[in-house]
Amino acid sequence: MAMNESGPRPVIVESAPTSSTTSVAAAQRAADSQPKSLGGKIRYELQFIRGRGSFEITIVFIALILVFSVVSLVNPDAFPFLSETNLSGVVTQSIPQLAIFAIAVGILMVAGEFDLSLGFAVTFNAIVFVRFSEIGGAAVGILAAIVSGMLIALINACIVVFTKIPSFIATLGMGFFWGGASIFINGAQSAQVPDDIRADGSWFSFVFAHDFGFFRSQLIWLILLTVVFWLFLHRHKYGNHIFAVGGNASAARAISIRPGAVKIYSWLIYGFLVGLGSVIYVARIPSVQPGGNATSDFTLMAVAAAVVGGTSLLGGRGSVIGMVVGAALIGVIQNGLILAKAPGFYLQLFVGVTIVIAAIFNRFMEGKAS
């Protein structure tokens, strides 16, 4: 206590701030720096998207949509891109189908693995759906197709993880196996979805193939799956584990992440999406030809969509939004070529060049990041 003329008065001695006080103050300053307005929040989020490929490809996709829309408005008869038939019958069916497979393949690529058996697995799962739906109805068929997809993925995962065989080789060989297995189970004749299941008015038709006018049920499934797996991959710790293992498995192991377990559950997620996608495929095309020839294009198209959307071929980098936008870009260009009556090989030319350009771009961005 210090004395003065007016009596005793306490003397306040300021002490140096402790480390905890400094941390709290830093956290408060960081919180104060967060944008409050909607525009500011959008710009804040965009800085984490740029450079990953998804932002850039989204700009290209929007520009392409605008060009196609203008051409369609100017000459709707020659290029009916904006017609209800085109939007509902083509765009909102083919794009969601490819995008779901692109998410499946993309998540696996982020984990540092490939699965080249996708097209054969789709056929096998679809035949499983047909056979089990004949026995127990559509619900049993859906469950069987999803279990089939996850079982195929688990077998592939175990081969790769426990034998250390490169997934490129292992899944290529297993793809031919599942293609032959579909013929063994069903025979050479096509498998037909029962009429009562796919009939208009049935709950299966409404859930998986209903026409709402400008869009169909497949688009709703795509939106739902995109939200769920975006939250999982980008906002959940197990999603972070997938990025860590795909980026550097040794470093991930050093911080107590088990790369083998992460790769297995990444494959199971892939199998779930492929199984569900097979059901959506069957709802759209109710006749399945065994062998996998009719669905073989799905494999490379899904890989192309993921790569175009910014997913790294080396693992550890990718975005669910980019995978979806990559699939949408390929689907829209394919639709535009069909409307323009271009030869079919033009699409092959485009996909081939696009994969190479996207891979070079992704490699360039990874080089800048390192």
C-alpha positions as CSV (number, residue, x, y, z in Angstrom):
1,M,0.0,0.0,0.0
2,A,1.3,3.5,-0.8
3,M,0.4,6.5,1.4
4,N,-0.5,10.0,0.2
5,E,-2.3,13.1,1.6
6,S,-5.7,11.7,1.1
7,G,-5.0,8.5,2.8
8,P,-3.9,5.0,1.8
9,R,-4.4,4.0,-1.8
10,P,-3.7,0.6,-3.4
11,V,-0.9,0.5,-5.9
12,I,-1.7,-1.7,-9.0
13,V,1.3,-3.5,-10.3
14,E,0.9,-4.7,-13.9
15,S,2.5,-8.1,-14.6
16,A,3.7,-9.5,-17.9
17,P,1.0,-11.5,-19.7
18,T,1.1,-15.2,-19.3
19,S,1.3,-17.6,-22.2
20,S,-2.3,-18.6,-21.7
21,T,-3.4,-15.0,-21.8
22,T,-1.5,-14.4,-25.0
23,S,-3.1,-17.5,-26.6
24,V,-6.6,-16.3,-25.7
25,A,-5.8,-12.8,-27.0
26,A,-4.5,-14.3,-30.3
27,A,-7.6,-16.5,-30.6
28,Q,-9.8,-13.4,-30.1
29,R,-7.9,-11.5,-32.7
30,A,-8.2,-14.4,-35.1
31,A,-12.0,-14.5,-34.4
32,D,-12.3,-10.8,-34.9
33,S,-10.6,-11.1,-38.3
34,Q,-13.2,-13.5,-39.6
35,P,-15.4,-11.8,-42.2
36,K,-19.0,-11.1,-41.0
37,S,-20.7,-10.3,-44.3
38,L,-22.0,-12.9,-46.7
39,G,-19.7,-11.7,-49.5
40,G,-16.7,-11.6,-47.2
41,K,-17.4,-15.2,-46.1
42,I,-17.7,-16.4,-49.7
43,R,-14.3,-14.7,-50.6
44,Y,-12.8,-16.2,-47.4
45,E,-13.9,-19.7,-48.4
46,L,-12.8,-19.2,-52.1
47,Q,-9.2,-18.7,-51.0
48,F,-9.1,-22.3,-49.9
49,I,-10.6,-23.6,-53.1
50,R,-8.4,-21.7,-55.6
51,G,-5.4,-23.7,-56.8
52,R,-7.0,-27.1,-56.1
53,G,-8.5,-27.3,-59.6
54,S,-12.1,-27.3,-58.7
55,F,-12.4,-23.5,-58.7
56,E,-10.8,-23.2,-62.1
57,I,-12.8,-26.0,-63.7
58,T,-16.0,-24.5,-62.3
59,I,-15.3,-21.2,-64.1
60,V,-14.7,-23.2,-67.3
61,F,-18.0,-25.1,-66.8
62,I,-20.0,-22.0,-66.1
63,A,-18.6,-20.4,-69.3
64,L,-19.4,-23.5,-71.3
65,I,-23.0,-23.5,-70.0
66,L,-23.4,-19.8,-70.9
67,V,-22.1,-20.5,-74.5
68,F,-24.4,-23.5,-75.0
69,S,-27.4,-21.6,-73.6
70,V,-26.8,-18.6,-75.9
71,V,-26.5,-20.9,-78.9
72,S,-29.6,-22.7,-77.9
73,L,-31.6,-19.5,-77.5
74,V,-30.4,-18.2,-80.9
75,N,-31.1,-21.5,-82.7
76,P,-33.3,-23.8,-80.6
77,D,-34.2,-26.1,-83.4
78,A,-30.6,-26.9,-84.4
79,F,-29.2,-27.0,-80.9
80,P,-32.0,-27.7,-78.4
81,F,-29.7,-27.6,-75.3
82,L,-32.3,-25.8,-73.1
83,S,-35.2,-27.9,-74.1
84,E,-37.1,-29.8,-71.4
85,T,-36.5,-33.1,-73.1
86,N,-32.7,-32.5,-73.2
87,L,-32.4,-31.2,-69.7
88,S,-34.6,-33.9,-68.1
89,G,-33.9,-36.8,-70.4
90,V,-30.1,-36.5,-70.9
91,V,-28.4,-33.9,-68.7
92,T,-30.1,-34.8,-65.4
93,Q,-29.6,-38.6,-65.9
94,S,-26.2,-39.1,-67.6
95,I,-24.3,-36.4,-65.5
96,P,-25.5,-37.6,-62.1
97,Q,-24.7,-41.1,-63.0
98,L,-21.1,-40.3,-64.0
99,A,-20.7,-37.8,-61.1
100,I,-21.5,-40.5,-58.5
101,F,-18.9,-42.8,-60.0
102,A,-16.5,-39.9,-60.2
103,I,-16.9,-39.3,-56.4
104,A,-16.3,-43.0,-55.8
105,V,-13.1,-43.1,-57.9
106,G,-12.0,-39.7,-56.7
107,I,-12.1,-40.6,-53.0
108,L,-10.1,-43.7,-53.7
109,M,-7.6,-41.6,-55.8
110,V,-7.2,-39.2,-52.9
111,A,-6.2,-42.2,-50.8
112,G,-3.5,-43.0,-53.4
113,E,-5.2,-46.0,-55.1
114,F,-7.0,-46.9,-58.3
115,D,-9.8,-49.3,-59.1
116,L,-10.1,-50.2,-62.8
117,S,-12.8,-52.8,-62.2
118,L,-15.6,-50.2,-61.9
119,G,-17.3,-50.9,-65.2
120,F,-17.3,-54.7,-64.7
121,A,-18.4,-54.2,-61.1
122,V,-21.4,-52.1,-62.2
123,T,-22.6,-54.9,-64.5
124,F,-22.1,-57.5,-61.8
125,N,-23.9,-55.4,-59.1
126,A,-26.8,-54.7,-61.6
127,I,-27.2,-58.4,-62.3
128,V,-27.2,-59.1,-58.5
129,F,-29.9,-56.5,-58.1
130,V,-32.0,-58.1,-60.8
131,R,-31.7,-61.6,-59.4
132,F,-32.4,-60.7,-55.8
133,S,-35.3,-58.3,-56.8
134,E,-36.9,-61.3,-58.5
135,I,-36.7,-63.2,-55.3
136,G,-37.5,-60.6,-52.6
137,G,-38.5,-57.4,-54.3
138,A,-36.8,-54.1,-55.0
139,A,-35.7,-53.4,-51.4
140,V,-33.9,-56.7,-51.2
141,G,-32.3,-56.1,-54.6
142,I,-31.0,-52.7,-53.6
143,L,-29.5,-54.0,-50.4
144,A,-27.9,-56.9,-52.3
145,A,-26.4,-54.6,-55.0
146,I,-24.8,-52.4,-52.4
147,V,-23.5,-55.3,-50.4
148,S,-22.1,-56.8,-53.7
149,G,-20.4,-53.5,-54.5
150,M,-18.8,-53.3,-51.1
151,L,-17.8,-56.9,-51.2
152,I,-16.1,-56.5,-54.5
153,A,-14.3,-53.4,-53.2
154,L,-13.2,-55.2,-50.0
155,I,-11.7,-58.1,-52.0
156,N,-9.8,-55.7,-54.2
157,A,-8.6,-53.8,-51.1
158,C,-7.4,-56.9,-49.3
159,I,-5.4,-58.0,-52.4
160,V,-3.8,-54.6,-52.7
161,V,-3.2,-53.9,-49.0
162,F,-1.9,-57.3,-47.9
163,T,0.0,-58.4,-51.0
164,K,1.4,-54.9,-51.9
165,I,0.4,-55.5,-55.5
166,P,-0.1,-52.1,-57.3
167,S,-3.8,-51.4,-57.4
168,F,-3.6,-50.6,-61.1
169,I,-2.6,-54.2,-61.9
170,A,-4.7,-56.0,-59.2
171,T,-8.0,-54.2,-60.1
172,L,-7.4,-54.6,-63.8
173,G,-7.2,-58.4,-63.4
174,M,-10.1,-58.5,-61.0
175,G,-12.2,-56.5,-63.4
176,F,-12.0,-59.3,-66.0
177,F,-12.9,-61.7,-63.2
178,W,-16.1,-59.9,-62.2
179,G,-17.0,-59.5,-65.9
180,G,-16.7,-63.3,-66.3
181,A,-18.5,-63.9,-63.1
182,S,-21.5,-61.9,-64.3
183,I,-21.7,-64.2,-67.4
184,F,-21.3,-67.3,-65.1
185,I,-24.2,-66.1,-62.9
186,N,-26.6,-64.9,-65.6
187,G,-25.5,-66.5,-68.8
188,A,-25.0,-64.7,-72.1
189,Q,-28.6,-63.3,-72.2
190,S,-29.3,-59.9,-70.9
191,A,-30.9,-59.6,-67.4
192,Q,-34.2,-57.7,-67.3
193,V,-35.5,-55.8,-64.3
194,P,-39.0,-57.2,-63.4
195,D,-41.8,-55.2,-64.9
196,D,-43.6,-54.6,-61.6
197,I,-40.5,-53.0,-60.2
198,R,-39.7,-50.5,-63.0
199,A,-43.3,-49.7,-63.8
200,D,-44.4,-46.1,-63.7
201,G,-46.0,-45.4,-60.3
202,S,-43.9,-48.0,-58.4
203,W,-41.9,-46.7,-55.4
204,F,-38.6,-47.9,-57.0
205,S,-39.3,-45.9,-60.2
206,F,-40.2,-42.8,-58.2
207,V,-37.2,-42.9,-56.0
208,F,-34.6,-43.7,-58.7
209,A,-36.0,-42.6,-62.0
210,H,-39.0,-40.2,-61.5
211,D,-39.3,-37.3,-64.0
212,F,-40.0,-34.1,-62.2
213,G,-40.0,-32.0,-65.4
214,F,-36.7,-30.3,-65.8
215,F,-34.9,-32.9,-63.7
216,R,-35.1,-36.5,-62.5
217,S,-34.5,-38.4,-59.3
218,Q,-30.9,-39.1,-60.2
219,L,-30.1,-35.4,-59.7
220,I,-31.5,-35.5,-56.2
221,W,-29.4,-38.5,-55.4
222,L,-26.3,-36.7,-56.7
223,I,-27.0,-33.6,-54.5
224,L,-27.5,-35.7,-51.5
225,L,-24.4,-37.8,-52.0
226,T,-22.3,-34.7,-52.8
227,V,-23.3,-33.1,-49.5
228,V,-22.7,-36.2,-47.4
229,F,-19.3,-37.1,-48.9
230,W,-18.1,-33.4,-49.0
231,L,-18.8,-33.3,-45.3
232,F,-17.0,-36.6,-44.8
233,L,-14.0,-35.9,-46.9
234,H,-13.4,-32.3,-46.0
235,R,-14.9,-31.9,-42.5
236,H,-14.4,-35.2,-40.8
237,K,-11.2,-36.6,-39.2
238,Y,-11.4,-39.8,-41.3
239,G,-11.5,-37.7,-44.4
240,N,-8.4,-36.0,-43.2
241,H,-6.8,-39.4,-42.7
242,I,-7.5,-40.2,-46.3
243,F,-5.7,-37.1,-47.4
244,A,-2.8,-37.8,-45.1
245,V,-2.4,-41.4,-46.3
246,G,-2.7,-40.5,-49.9
247,G,-0.2,-37.6,-49.6
248,N,2.4,-39.4,-47.5
249,A,1.7,-42.8,-46.0
250,S,4.9,-42.9,-44.0
251,A,4.2,-39.5,-42.4
252,A,0.7,-40.6,-41.7
253,R,2.0,-43.7,-39.9
254,A,4.3,-41.6,-37.8
255,I,1.3,-39.8,-36.3
256,S,-0.5,-43.0,-35.5
257,I,-2.7,-43.3,-38.6
258,R,-2.9,-46.8,-40.0
259,P,-2.5,-46.5,-43.8
260,G,-3.8,-50.1,-44.4
261,A,-7.0,-49.5,-42.5
262,V,-7.6,-46.1,-44.1
263,K,-7.2,-47.6,-47.6
264,I,-9.6,-50.4,-46.8
265,Y,-12.4,-48.1,-45.6
266,S,-11.7,-45.8,-48.6
267,W,-12.3,-48.8,-50.8
268,L,-15.5,-49.7,-48.8
269,I,-16.8,-46.1,-49.5
270,Y,-16.0,-46.6,-53.1
271,G,-17.8,-49.9,-53.1
272,F,-20.9,-48.4,-51.5
273,L,-21.1,-45.7,-54.1
274,V,-20.5,-48.1,-57.0
275,G,-23.2,-50.4,-55.6
276,L,-25.7,-47.6,-55.2
277,G,-24.7,-46.2,-58.6
278,S,-25.4,-49.6,-60.2
279,V,-29.0,-49.5,-58.9
280,I,-29.4,-46.0,-60.4
281,Y,-28.0,-47.3,-63.6
282,V,-30.5,-50.2,-63.7
283,A,-33.4,-47.8,-62.9
284,R,-32.4,-45.8,-66.0
285,I,-31.6,-48.7,-68.3
286,P,-33.6,-51.8,-67.1
287,S,-31.7,-54.3,-69.3
288,V,-28.2,-55.4,-68.3
289,Q,-25.9,-57.2,-70.6
290,P,-23.4,-59.5,-68.8
291,G,-19.7,-59.2,-69.4
292,G,-19.2,-55.5,-68.7
293,N,-18.8,-54.3,-72.2
294,A,-21.8,-51.9,-72.0
295,T,-20.5,-50.3,-68.8
296,S,-16.7,-50.4,-69.5
297,D,-16.7,-46.7,-70.4
298,F,-17.7,-45.8,-66.9
299,T,-14.2,-46.6,-65.6
300,L,-12.1,-44.2,-67.6
301,M,-14.9,-41.6,-67.8
302,A,-15.0,-41.5,-64.0
303,V,-11.2,-41.3,-63.7
304,A,-11.3,-38.5,-66.3
305,A,-14.0,-36.6,-64.4
306,A,-12.0,-36.8,-61.1
307,V,-8.7,-35.7,-62.8
308,V,-10.4,-32.9,-64.7
309,G,-11.9,-31.8,-61.3
310,G,-8.5,-31.4,-59.7
311,T,-7.9,-34.8,-58.2
312,S,-4.2,-35.8,-58.2
313,L,-3.1,-38.9,-59.9
314,L,-0.5,-39.3,-57.1
315,G,-3.0,-39.1,-54.2
316,G,-3.4,-36.7,-51.4
317,R,-5.2,-34.0,-53.3
318,G,-8.8,-33.6,-54.5
319,S,-12.2,-32.1,-53.9
320,V,-15.7,-33.6,-54.0
321,I,-17.0,-30.5,-55.7
322,G,-14.3,-30.7,-58.3
323,M,-15.2,-34.4,-59.0
324,V,-18.8,-33.5,-59.6
325,V,-18.0,-30.4,-61.8
326,G,-15.5,-32.5,-63.8
327,A,-18.2,-35.1,-64.5
328,A,-20.7,-32.3,-65.4
329,L,-18.2,-30.7,-67.8
330,I,-17.6,-34.0,-69.6
331,G,-21.3,-34.7,-69.7
332,V,-22.2,-31.3,-71.0
333,I,-19.6,-31.4,-73.7
334,Q,-20.7,-34.9,-74.7
335,N,-24.3,-33.7,-74.8
336,G,-23.2,-30.7,-76.9
337,L,-21.4,-32.9,-79.4
338,I,-24.5,-35.2,-79.7
339,L,-26.8,-32.2,-80.3
340,A,-24.4,-30.8,-82.9
341,K,-24.4,-34.2,-84.6
342,A,-20.7,-34.6,-84.3
343,P,-19.1,-38.0,-84.9
344,G,-18.8,-40.2,-81.9
345,F,-15.0,-40.3,-81.9
346,Y,-14.9,-36.5,-81.2
347,L,-15.8,-37.4,-77.6
348,Q,-12.9,-39.8,-77.4
349,L,-10.6,-37.1,-78.7
350,F,-11.8,-34.6,-76.2
351,V,-11.6,-37.0,-73.2
352,G,-8.1,-38.1,-74.1
353,V,-6.8,-34.6,-74.6
354,T,-8.6,-33.3,-71.5
355,I,-7.1,-36.0,-69.2
356,V,-3.6,-35.2,-70.4
357,I,-4.1,-31.4,-70.0
358,A,-5.7,-31.8,-66.6
359,A,-2.9,-34.1,-65.4
360,I,-0.3,-31.5,-66.6
361,F,-2.2,-28.7,-64.9
362,N,-2.5,-30.7,-61.6
363,R,1.2,-31.5,-61.7
364,F,2.0,-27.9,-62.2
365,M,-0.2,-26.8,-59.3
366,E,1.4,-29.5,-57.1
367,G,4.9,-28.2,-58.1
368,K,3.9,-24.7,-57.1
369,A,2.5,-25.9,-53.8
370,S,5.8,-27.7,-53.0
